[in-house]
Structures are given as structure tokens and as C-alpha cells.
Amino acid sequence: MPTKCPECKKEITHLFLYEKVEEKSWFALDYHGDGNAEPVDTIRLDEVEDFECPECSLTLFTDWESAEKFLQGKED
């Protein structure tokens, strides 16, 4: 369900989520002898989340619940 960004007024159907994480990867050589990494685990480093408008990059929310309600059209 499209909704409008309160800043740029463009219709959006998603937000960009930014989180600080540490990623553990499996690292090995491929058959050419080149290194290749495959993620196997992601650990959140803190509870800070930024949900940004994909059109204007404004941070609209800093928590999952508010971002979800916004995209569902259930803003307070």
C-alpha cells in the first residue's frame, strides 16, 4: 500500500533500514584460487535503527513499530 513521505510528499512503498551490525562470513578460495566470502551470521551491535525515505533520504523513524505502522497507513 503506497503512502506519502511527510517531507518530499512522494509516494513510497518501502523504507531503507540502516542498522549497525557485525557479520561473520565463511571465507574460502574458489576453484580459480580467488577468495570468496559467504555470510553465515549477523549480529546487531546496538538497538539503533534508522528508517529512511527511499526518495529523499530523510530519517522518518527510529523504531520498527512506527515504521511498520507508517507503511500500513496506521499512523497516529
Residue pairs with C-beta under 8 A, 6 or more apart in sequence:
1 13
1 71
1 72
1 73
2 11
2 12
2 13
3 11
3 12
3 13
3 70
3 71
3 73
4 10
4 11
4 12
5 12
5 53
5 55
5 56
5 58
5 60
6 60
7 53
7 56
7 58
7 60
8 53
8 55
8 56
8 58
10 53
10 55
10 56
12 53
12 54
12 55
13 71
14 54
14 71
15 51
15 52
15 53
15 54
15 60
15 61
15 67
15 70
15 71
16 51
16 52
16 53
16 54
16 57
17 49
17 50
17 51
17 52
17 67
18 49
18 50
18 51
18 52
19 44
19 48
19 49
19 50
20 44
20 45
20 46
20 48
21 42
21 43
21 44
21 45
22 42
22 43
22 45
23 39
23 41
23 42
23 43
24 39
24 40
24 41
24 42
24 43
25 37
25 38
25 39
25 40
26 37
26 38
26 39
26 40
27 35
27 36
27 37
27 38
28 35
28 36
29 35
29 36
30 36
48 62
49 61
49 62
49 63
49 64
49 67
50 59
50 61
50 62
51 59
51 60
51 61
51 62
51 66
51 67
52 58
52 59
52 60
53 60
60 67
60 70
61 67
61 70
69 75
69 76
